Amino acid sequence: SSGINAEYGQVMQDCYTCYCYQRQTLVLPSINNEIDRLYKLHSADYCTFIRTSCMVLIRICEDEYSLYHCFFSRSDLILQGLLESLSSTLYDYFRPMLIQNVQGFELLADICSVLKNDVIEDQVDAKGECLEAFGLLAIQMLEDAQ
C-alpha cells in the first residue's frame, strides 16, 4: 500500500512538473512580447510602464493559478516556480531601466509609490496565494528602487 502511494505521489509530481513546463513554454514568449511592447510604448513614463506591466503580470498570474487548479486540487512548489518565472520577465526590464535611465529622487519616489501602494498593497496583499510569487518580485523591485 505504501509503495502504491509513493508511486502515485511520484506520478502526480511528474504531472505537476510537466504541466508547469508546458505552460511556461507556451506563455513566456507572449509575456516577453507584451512587456517589450509596453516598455517601448511607455519609454518616457516609467511609472506608467511599471503600473501597466505589473497589472498585466498580475492578471496572468491569477489566470495561471486558476487554470492550474482546474486540473489539480492542491498547490505545489512547482506552481510557485512557474509563477515566479513568468513574473521575472518584468524584472529583466525593470532593473536595467532603473540603473541606466532613472535619475532624480522624485522619480524614484514615484516608482516606489506605484510599487508599494498600487501594486503591493492594492493588489498583491489583497489577493493572497495566487500572487505570492509575483509579490516577491514586486518587493524586490521596491527594494531596488529604494
FENQUIJO-V311387 format. One record per residue. N is the residue number from 0. RES is the residue in three letters. PHI is phi as a letter, one per 40 degrees, with the letter a starting at -180 (999 if undefined). NEAR is the number of other C-alpha atoms within 10 Angstrom. D_FIRST is the distance of its C-alpha to the first C-alpha in Angstrom with 2 decimals. Layout:
BEGIN
N/RES/PHI/NEAR/D_FIRST
N/RES/PHI/NEAR/D_FIRST
END
This chain:
BEGIN
0/SER/999/6/0.00
1/SER/c/7/3.82
2/GLY/c/8/5.33
3/ILE/c/9/5.16
4/ASN/c/10/6.33
5/ALA/c/11/8.69
6/GLU/c/12/9.90
7/TYR/c/12/10.55
8/GLY/d/12/12.28
9/GLN/c/12/14.32
10/VAL/c/12/15.33
11/MET/c/13/16.50
12/GLN/c/14/18.33
13/ASP/c/12/19.97
14/CYS/c/13/21.04
15/TYR/d/19/22.59
16/THR/c/18/24.36
17/CYS/c/13/25.67
18/TYR/d/17/26.84
19/CYS/c/20/28.69
20/TYR/c/15/30.23
21/GLN/c/11/31.54
22/ARG/c/15/32.92
23/GLN/c/18/34.63
24/THR/c/11/36.15
25/LEU/c/11/37.39
26/VAL/c/13/38.68
27/LEU/d/16/40.04
28/PRO/d/12/43.11
29/SER/c/11/44.16
30/ILE/c/20/43.87
31/ASN/d/16/45.91
32/ASN/c/11/48.54
33/GLU/c/15/48.77
34/ILE/c/22/49.07
35/ASP/c/16/51.67
36/ARG/c/14/53.56
37/LEU/c/17/53.59
38/TYR/c/22/54.72
39/LYS/c/11/57.64
40/LEU/c/12/58.47
41/HIS/b/15/58.58
42/SER/c/14/59.80
43/ALA/c/11/62.66
44/ASP/b/11/60.66
45/TYR/c/20/57.73
46/CYS/c/19/56.79
47/THR/c/17/56.52
48/PHE/d/21/54.46
49/ILE/c/23/52.02
50/ARG/c/15/51.82
51/THR/c/17/51.43
52/SER/c/22/48.91
53/CYS/c/23/46.77
54/MET/c/15/46.86
55/VAL/c/16/45.81
56/LEU/c/22/42.85
57/ILE/c/22/41.88
58/ARG/c/13/41.84
59/ILE/c/18/39.77
60/CYS/c/23/37.20
61/GLU/c/17/37.03
62/ASP/c/13/36.67
63/GLU/c/21/33.99
64/TYR/c/19/32.01
65/SER/c/13/32.37
66/LEU/c/11/31.56
67/TYR/d/19/28.34
68/HIS/c/13/27.27
69/CYS/c/9/28.10
70/PHE/b/10/25.11
71/PHE/b/13/22.69
72/SER/c/8/22.05
73/ARG/b/8/22.04
74/SER/c/14/24.37
75/ASP/a/13/23.51
76/LEU/d/10/25.72
77/ILE/c/16/26.22
78/LEU/c/22/28.01
79/GLN/c/20/30.27
80/GLY/c/16/30.98
81/LEU/c/23/32.06
82/LEU/c/25/34.30
83/GLU/c/19/35.76
84/SER/c/16/36.55
85/LEU/c/23/38.25
86/SER/c/27/40.18
87/SER/c/18/41.38
88/THR/d/19/43.67
89/LEU/c/22/46.09
90/TYR/c/14/46.18
91/ASP/c/12/47.34
92/TYR/c/15/50.43
93/PHE/c/18/50.87
94/ARG/d/15/51.15
95/PRO/c/11/53.84
96/MET/d/14/55.67
97/LEU/c/16/55.77
98/ILE/c/11/57.03
99/GLN/c/8/59.52
100/ASN/b/12/60.89
101/VAL/c/15/60.55
102/GLN/b/10/63.60
103/GLY/h/8/64.84
104/PHE/c/11/63.39
105/GLU/c/10/63.89
106/LEU/c/15/61.65
107/LEU/c/19/58.99
108/ALA/c/13/59.22
109/ASP/c/14/58.90
110/ILE/c/24/55.79
111/CYS/c/20/54.27
112/SER/c/15/55.16
113/VAL/d/19/53.52
114/LEU/c/23/50.29
115/LYS/c/18/50.21
116/ASN/c/12/51.50
117/ASP/c/15/50.83
118/VAL/c/24/47.51
119/ILE/c/23/45.68
120/GLU/c/14/46.97
121/ASP/c/12/47.51
122/GLN/b/17/44.48
123/VAL/c/21/41.75
124/ASP/c/13/41.90
125/ALA/c/11/42.12
126/LYS/b/14/39.15
127/GLY/g/10/36.43
128/GLU/d/15/33.12
129/CYS/c/20/34.04
130/LEU/b/26/36.96
131/GLU/d/17/35.47
132/ALA/c/21/35.65
133/PHE/c/26/39.09
134/GLY/d/22/40.22
135/LEU/c/16/39.62
136/LEU/c/20/41.83
137/ALA/c/22/44.47
138/ILE/c/15/44.62
139/GLN/c/14/45.04
140/MET/c/21/47.82
141/LEU/c/18/49.49
142/GLU/c/11/49.39
143/ASP/c/14/50.91
144/ALA/c/20/53.65
145/GLN/c/11/54.44
END
